[in-house]
Amino acid sequence: MKIDEAAKQLEALGNPTRLAIYRILIRHGKDGCPVGEIRKKVEIPASTLSHHIAKLVNAGLITQERDSRSLFCKADFANMDTLMTFLARNCCTEESQFQAPS
């Protein structure tokens, strides 16, 4: 993952409403959640929700699928794993072998 892509995803998650939406989708797992249910849970107007969902889709964090008359949002777990791996990669590799005195 490139740093620009990670920054775009983290920026999208940096908004409290988008983070709440993303957490709802994580809890719903691979089946996702209908947009109408998300709207009820976050209690925002449909137009505002559309804006936030578009930002998450554009960042590659969620996908949308239509099932008959319902639009479902799903977390992209592969991209979430890639982002988490990117953030944790090389953890503590430059940690000093000497500890500062307390």
Contacts in CASP RR format, 6 or more apart in sequence:
PFRMAT RR
TARGET T0000
AUTHOR 0000-0000-0000
METHOD contacts of the structure
MODEL  1
MKIDEAAKQLEALGNPTRLAIYRILIRHGKDGCPVGEIRKKVEIPASTLS
HHIAKLVNAGLITQERDSRSLFCKADFANMDTLMTFLARNCCTEESQFQA
PS
1 82 0 8 1.000
1 83 0 8 1.000
1 85 0 8 1.000
1 86 0 8 1.000
6 83 0 8 1.000
6 86 0 8 1.000
6 87 0 8 1.000
8 59 0 8 1.000
9 59 0 8 1.000
9 60 0 8 1.000
9 61 0 8 1.000
9 79 0 8 1.000
9 83 0 8 1.000
10 83 0 8 1.000
11 59 0 8 1.000
12 18 0 8 1.000
12 55 0 8 1.000
12 56 0 8 1.000
12 58 0 8 1.000
12 59 0 8 1.000
12 61 0 8 1.000
13 19 0 8 1.000
13 22 0 8 1.000
13 59 0 8 1.000
13 61 0 8 1.000
15 52 0 8 1.000
15 55 0 8 1.000
17 42 0 8 1.000
17 44 0 8 1.000
17 48 0 8 1.000
17 52 0 8 1.000
18 52 0 8 1.000
18 55 0 8 1.000
18 56 0 8 1.000
20 41 0 8 1.000
20 42 0 8 1.000
21 38 0 8 1.000
21 42 0 8 1.000
21 49 0 8 1.000
21 52 0 8 1.000
21 53 0 8 1.000
21 56 0 8 1.000
21 62 0 8 1.000
21 73 0 8 1.000
22 56 0 8 1.000
22 61 0 8 1.000
22 62 0 8 1.000
22 75 0 8 1.000
24 33 0 8 1.000
24 38 0 8 1.000
24 41 0 8 1.000
24 42 0 8 1.000
25 32 0 8 1.000
25 33 0 8 1.000
25 38 0 8 1.000
25 62 0 8 1.000
25 73 0 8 1.000
25 74 0 8 1.000
25 75 0 8 1.000
26 75 0 8 1.000
26 80 0 8 1.000
28 74 0 8 1.000
28 75 0 8 1.000
29 74 0 8 1.000
29 75 0 8 1.000
29 77 0 8 1.000
30 74 0 8 1.000
30 77 0 8 1.000
31 72 0 8 1.000
31 74 0 8 1.000
32 72 0 8 1.000
32 73 0 8 1.000
32 74 0 8 1.000
32 75 0 8 1.000
33 72 0 8 1.000
33 73 0 8 1.000
33 74 0 8 1.000
34 70 0 8 1.000
34 71 0 8 1.000
34 72 0 8 1.000
34 73 0 8 1.000
35 49 0 8 1.000
35 53 0 8 1.000
35 64 0 8 1.000
35 70 0 8 1.000
35 71 0 8 1.000
35 72 0 8 1.000
35 73 0 8 1.000
38 49 0 8 1.000
38 53 0 8 1.000
38 73 0 8 1.000
39 46 0 8 1.000
39 49 0 8 1.000
42 49 0 8 1.000
44 52 0 8 1.000
53 62 0 8 1.000
53 64 0 8 1.000
53 73 0 8 1.000
56 62 0 8 1.000
56 73 0 8 1.000
57 63 0 8 1.000
57 64 0 8 1.000
60 76 0 8 1.000
60 79 0 8 1.000
61 75 0 8 1.000
61 76 0 8 1.000
61 79 0 8 1.000
61 80 0 8 1.000
62 73 0 8 1.000
62 74 0 8 1.000
62 75 0 8 1.000
62 76 0 8 1.000
63 73 0 8 1.000
63 74 0 8 1.000
63 76 0 8 1.000
64 71 0 8 1.000
64 72 0 8 1.000
64 73 0 8 1.000
64 74 0 8 1.000
65 71 0 8 1.000
65 72 0 8 1.000
65 74 0 8 1.000
66 72 0 8 1.000
END
